[in-house]
Amino acid sequence: MSESGTVKAARVIERINIARRLLNVREAAQYLGRTEKSVRHLVGRRKLRSVRADGRVMLDLSDLDAWIAMYRC
C-alpha cells in the first residue's frame, strides 16, 4: 500500500525545512512527485515559474502550489 500524495508532500517538506521558500530542482521534483528532468522541462517551456541566480534555478513554493492548483481536477 503506497502513501497518499499528502503524506509524501508532508515528508518532503519536513526534509527540506519548511522555513525555506525557494527549492532547488531536485527538491521541487520531490515536492511535485515528478522527475528532475520533468521539472526542468516545465521550467524551460515556462509552464513553471523559476528564480534564476548565479547559474542556479530555484522554484518558489507558492508557485509550485499554484501550479498544482491549476491542474487539480
C-alpha positions in Angstrom: 0.0 0.0 0.0 1.5 3.3 -1.0 1.5 6.6 0.8 -1.0 9.2 -0.1 0.2 12.3 -2.0 -0.5 14.5 1.0 1.7 12.3 3.3 4.5 12.2 0.8 4.4 16.0 0.4 4.5 16.5 4.1 7.5 14.3 4.4 9.3 16.2 1.6 8.5 19.5 3.3 9.9 18.1 6.6 13.1 17.1 4.9 13.7 20.4 3.1 12.9 22.5 6.2 9.6 24.4 5.7 11.1 27.7 6.7 12.8 27.8 3.2 10.8 29.4 0.5 12.9 28.5 -2.5 13.6 24.9 -3.6 16.2 23.6 -6.0 15.1 21.5 -8.9 15.6 18.2 -7.0 13.6 19.3 -4.1 10.8 20.8 -6.3 10.7 17.5 -8.2 10.2 15.6 -4.9 7.6 18.1 -3.8 5.6 17.6 -7.1 6.2 13.9 -7.3 7.9 14.3 -10.7 11.4 13.7 -12.1 14.1 16.4 -12.1 14.0 16.2 -15.9 10.3 16.8 -16.0 10.6 19.9 -13.7 13.5 21.3 -15.9 11.2 20.7 -19.0 8.4 22.6 -17.3 10.7 25.5 -16.4 12.2 25.6 -19.9 8.8 25.7 -21.5 7.7 28.4 -19.0 4.9 26.3 -17.6 6.5 26.6 -14.2 8.0 29.9 -12.9 11.5 29.9 -11.6 14.1 32.2 -10.0 17.5 32.2 -11.6 20.5 33.5 -9.8 24.2 32.7 -10.0 23.6 29.9 -12.6 21.1 28.1 -10.3 17.4 27.5 -10.9 15.2 27.8 -7.8 11.5 27.4 -7.5 9.2 29.2 -5.1 6.9 27.0 -3.0 3.9 29.3 -3.7 4.5 28.9 -7.5 4.6 25.1 -7.1 1.4 25.2 -5.1 -0.2 27.5 -7.8 0.8 25.0 -10.5 -0.7 22.1 -8.5 -4.0 24.1 -8.0 -4.1 24.9 -11.8 -4.2 21.2 -12.7 -6.3 20.0 -9.9 -9.4 18.1 -11.1 
